[in-house]
Amino acid sequence: MANQKSSIIQNGRYRDIKGIKFMNKVYIGSRTLTLNGHPALQKLEKAGLELVFGPPGKRPTEEDQLELVPGCIAYLAGTERISEKVLKSAKNLKIISRNGVGVNNIDLKAAKDLAIEVTITPGSNAQGVAELAITLMLTAVRSIPNQDKDLKNGKWNRLKGIEIEGKILGILGCGNIGKRVIKMALGLGMKVLGYDLYPDQSFNSSNDFKYVSQNEIFKLSDIISLHVPPGDIPIIDKQALSMMKDGVYIINTARGEVVDELELIEALNTNKVQSYATDVYKKEPPKIDELISHPRTICTPHIGAYTEESINRAVEAAIDNILRVLGLDVKN
């Protein structure tokens, strides 16, 4: 089988997969992979596929994609926008394989209409994102960034924080990531409330955790951590904020679209929200606006899944998805 594959590829840029000729190129759009590469990419090459890369370390624009994607059979994607125009230009594209879980950046209707399979790597980044959510929470309640900045500027400015033991953490979205955050928070002595559209009733990790309604999360939580996909409207809006305790902390490692930024700025200015810590933005990289520059906002540049372990799991799973869909040997 390997010799047959090799001879076909040597005869041109097309190959015969299950009796049908397709182009053998794979577009690499993930900015992590275009910047640093990854040893697992060799698995694609060993299967006889040719790799073509987007701009190094940057999300490829629609113009970037239109230069190379039309000649590809597969697309290994990051968080870049993949439009209907790009998909229609790629006549031989069979799969978009996300090395992550979010697909709101992909025109899914167009992909379905064009019979392009879209796959994800569920759970691959869960530990990294969950650990960052806990890190942001601990950083926020002790005002670490501001005190670090002050001290480095010669100011001895101590800001009083709070202890999280015994505090109520509300989790919006109790999937792979949310469950890990719950377990970590329980280990820190917190009481945890969870909300999910489809609650896993078999998940009963402690007497200090229970599922409640979304409104109860807003009303009862001292700290709220977001782990939900974006919807038609933000989850954290004026009404939600009005139900929250004064001085609540909000942690967002989900998506920028799940919060109403203008209402959140107002809540920060009136001390309704004590601190907002986020790893995600509506547009990335974001412009330095009032929310990002607010003294009680903590910002990281979408690093939740940017750990060696998360990247390895996601890339390997995404590559296996490509080989599976194309009918190639995933053991290569």
C-alpha positions in Angstrom: 0.0 0.0 0.0 2.8 2.4 0.9 4.6 1.8 -2.5 1.3 2.4 -4.3 0.8 5.7 -2.5 4.4 6.8 -3.3 4.2 6.0 -7.0 1.0 7.9 -7.4 2.4 11.0 -5.7 5.6 10.8 -7.8 3.4 11.0 -10.9 1.9 14.3 -10.0 0.3 16.4 -7.4 -2.9 14.3 -7.4 -3.4 11.0 -5.6 -5.9 8.2 -5.7 -7.9 7.9 -2.4 -10.6 5.3 -2.5 -10.6 5.4 -6.3 -11.1 9.1 -6.6 -8.4 11.6 -7.5 -7.9 14.5 -5.1 -5.2 17.1 -4.7 -2.8 16.1 -1.9 -2.1 19.4 -0.3 -3.0 20.3 3.3 -3.3 24.0 4.3 -1.9 24.8 7.7 -3.7 27.9 9.0 -3.2 27.6 12.8 -0.9 30.5 13.8 0.8 28.3 16.4 1.8 25.8 13.8 2.8 28.3 11.1 5.1 30.0 13.6 6.7 27.0 15.4 5.7 23.9 13.3 5.2 20.6 15.1 6.8 17.2 14.9 3.4 15.6 14.4 3.0 17.3 11.0 5.5 14.7 9.7 2.6 12.2 10.1 0.8 14.0 7.2 3.9 14.0 5.1 4.6 10.3 5.7 1.0 9.7 4.4 2.0 11.4 1.2 0.4 14.8 1.8 2.1 18.1 1.0 2.0 20.9 3.6 1.4 24.5 2.6 1.5 27.2 5.3 -0.3 30.4 6.0 1.6 33.5 7.2 3.9 32.7 10.1 2.5 33.3 13.5 -0.6 35.2 12.2 -4.2 34.4 11.5 -4.4 34.1 7.8 -6.8 36.6 6.2 -9.3 35.8 3.6 -6.9 37.0 1.0 -4.1 34.8 2.4 -6.5 31.8 2.3 -7.6 32.4 -1.3 -4.0 32.2 -2.5 -3.5 28.6 -1.3 -6.7 26.9 0.0 -8.2 26.4 -3.5 -5.4 23.9 -4.2 -5.9 21.9 -1.0 -7.8 18.7 0.0 -7.6 19.4 3.8 -7.3 22.4 6.1 -5.7 22.3 9.5 -7.3 25.3 11.1 -6.8 27.5 14.2 -9.1 30.3 15.2 -9.0 32.3 11.9 -12.2 33.2 10.1 -13.0 30.8 7.3 -15.6 32.3 5.0 -18.1 31.0 2.5 -16.0 32.6 -0.3 -12.9 30.7 0.8 -14.9 27.4 1.0 -16.5 27.8 -2.4 -13.0 28.5 -3.9 -11.7 25.1 -2.6 -13.4 22.7 -5.0 -11.5 19.7 -3.6 -11.5 20.5 0.1 -12.8 17.5 2.1 -12.1 18.5 5.7 -11.5 21.4 8.0 -9.8 20.0 11.0 -9.7 22.4 14.0 -6.9 21.9 16.5 -9.3 23.0 19.2 -13.0 23.0 19.9 -14.4 26.4 18.8 -16.0 26.5 15.3 -17.8 29.8 15.4 -15.1 31.2 13.1 -16.1 28.8 10.3 -19.1 29.2 8.0 -20.6 25.9 9.0 -23.7 26.2 6.7 -21.4 26.7 3.7 -19.3 23.8 4.8 -22.3 21.6 5.1 -23.7 22.7 1.7 -20.3 21.9 0.1 -20.0 18.5 1.9 -16.9 19.7 3.7 -16.5 17.8 7.0 -15.6 20.0 10.1 -13.9 18.2 13.0 -12.8 19.3 16.4 -10.5 17.9 19.1 -12.7 17.9 22.2 -11.0 17.8 25.5 -7.5 18.5 24.1 -7.1 21.9 25.6 -9.4 21.4 28.7 -6.6 21.2 31.3 -4.7 24.2 30.0 -7.8 26.4 29.9 -9.1 25.3 33.2 -5.7 26.0 34.9 -5.6 29.4 33.3 -9.1 30.2 34.6 -8.0 29.3 38.2 -4.8 31.3 37.7 -6.8 34.4 36.6 -9.2 34.0 39.5 -6.4 33.9 42.1 -4.6 36.7 40.3 -7.8 38.9 40.3 -8.7 38.4 44.0 -5.2 39.5 45.1 -4.8 42.3 42.5 -1.4 40.9 41.5 -0.9 42.8 38.2 -1.4 46.2 39.7 0.8 45.6 42.7 3.5 44.1 40.5 3.4 47.1 38.2 3.4 49.6 41.2 6.3 47.9 42.9 8.4 47.9 39.7 7.7 51.6 39.4 9.0 52.2 43.0 5.6 52.4 44.6 4.8 50.4 47.8 1.1 50.2 47.3 -0.6 47.3 49.1 -4.1 46.4 48.0 -6.3 44.3 50.2 -7.6 41.1 48.7 -9.9 38.3 49.6 -9.4 34.6 50.4 -11.3 32.2 48.2 -11.8 29.4 50.7 -15.5 29.3 51.5 -16.4 31.7 48.6 -19.0 30.7 46.0 -17.7 30.1 42.5 -20.4 30.0 39.8 -19.5 28.1 36.6 -21.4 28.9 33.4 -20.8 25.8 31.2 -19.9 22.5 32.8 -18.3 20.7 29.9 -14.8 19.3 29.8 -13.2 22.6 30.9 -15.9 23.6 33.4 -15.7 20.3 35.2 -12.0 20.6 35.6 -12.4 24.1 37.0 -15.0 22.7 39.5 -12.6 20.0 40.7 -9.8 22.5 41.2 -12.0 25.0 43.0 -13.3 22.4 45.3 -9.7 21.4 46.1 -9.1 25.0 47.1 -12.0 24.9 49.6 -14.6 26.8 47.5 -18.3 26.1 47.2 -19.2 25.7 43.6 -22.5 26.2 41.7 -22.8 25.0 38.1 -25.1 25.8 35.2 -25.3 23.9 31.9 -27.9 23.5 29.3 -27.4 19.7 29.5 -26.2 19.0 33.0 -24.3 15.8 33.6 -26.2 14.4 36.6 -23.6 11.7 37.0 -21.0 14.4 37.8 -21.2 14.5 41.6 -17.8 15.4 42.7 -18.6 16.8 46.2 -21.4 17.9 48.5 -20.0 21.4 47.9 -21.1 21.3 44.3 -24.6 21.4 42.8 -26.3 22.4 39.5 -28.5 25.5 39.7 -30.3 27.9 37.3 -28.4 30.5 35.4 -30.1 33.3 37.4 -29.0 31.6 40.7 -25.4 31.7 39.4 -25.7 35.4 38.9 -27.4 36.1 42.3 -25.3 33.8 44.6 -21.8 33.8 43.2 -18.8 35.7 44.6 -16.8 34.8 41.5 -18.2 33.7 38.0 -16.2 31.8 35.5 -17.4 31.6 31.9 -17.0 28.4 29.9 -19.8 28.7 27.3 -19.9 29.2 23.5 -21.2 32.5 22.2 -24.8 32.8 21.3 -27.0 35.4 19.6 -26.7 37.8 22.5 -24.1 38.1 25.3 -24.7 36.1 28.5 -23.2 38.8 30.7 -25.5 41.7 29.8 -27.1 44.5 31.8 -29.8 42.3 33.3 -27.3 39.6 34.4 -25.0 42.2 35.9 -27.9 43.7 37.8 -28.6 40.4 39.6 -25.0 39.9 40.7 -23.5 40.7 44.1 -21.7 44.0 44.5 -17.9 43.4 44.0 -18.3 40.2 42.0 -15.3 38.9 40.0 -15.8 37.7 36.4 -13.4 35.3 34.7 -13.7 34.8 30.9 -11.7 32.0 29.1 -14.6 31.3 26.8 -15.2 33.9 24.0 -15.2 37.7 23.9 -18.7 37.7 22.5 -20.3 36.2 25.7 -20.0 39.6 27.5 -21.5 43.0 26.7 -18.4 45.1 26.9 -20.1 48.5 27.4 -22.2 47.2 30.2 -19.2 45.5 31.8 -17.2 48.8 31.7 -20.1 50.5 33.5 -20.2 47.8 36.1 -16.4 48.2 36.7 -16.8 51.9 37.0 -19.5 51.7 39.5 -17.7 48.9 41.5 -20.5 46.4 40.7 -17.7 44.2 39.3 -14.5 44.3 41.3 -12.4 42.8 38.6 -12.7 41.3 35.1 -10.0 38.8 34.0 -10.1 37.7 30.4 -8.1 35.7 27.9 -10.5 36.2 25.0 -11.6 39.1 22.8 -14.1 39.8 20.0 -11.3 40.6 17.7 -7.8 39.3 18.2 -5.4 40.9 18.6 -7.8 43.5 20.2 -7.5 47.3 20.1 -6.4 48.9 23.4 -9.8 50.2 24.4 -11.5 51.3 27.6 -12.2 47.8 28.8 -8.7 46.4 28.2 -7.0 49.5 29.7 -9.3 49.6 32.8 -7.2 49.4 36.0 -9.3 46.5 37.3 -9.2 44.4 34.1 -6.6 41.6 33.8 -5.8 40.6 30.2 -3.9 37.7 28.7 -3.4 37.2 24.9 -5.5 34.0 24.4 -3.1 31.7 26.0 -5.6 29.2 27.6 -4.7 26.4 25.2 -1.1 27.7 24.6 0.7 25.1 26.7 3.0 22.4 25.4 0.7 19.7 26.5 -2.5 21.2 25.1 -0.9 21.9 21.8 0.5 18.4 21.5 -2.9 16.8 22.2 -4.8 19.1 19.9 -2.4 18.9 16.9 -2.1 15.1 17.1 -5.9 14.7 17.3 -6.5 17.2 14.4 -4.0 15.4 12.2 -5.6 12.0 13.0 -9.0 13.5 12.0 -7.5 14.6 8.6 -6.1 11.1 7.9 -9.3 9.4 9.0 -11.5 11.5 6.8 -9.2 11.0 3.8 -9.1 7.3 4.4 -5.3 7.2 5.1 -3.4 5.1 7.7 -3.4 7.1 10.9 -0.6 4.9 12.3 2.0 6.3 9.9 
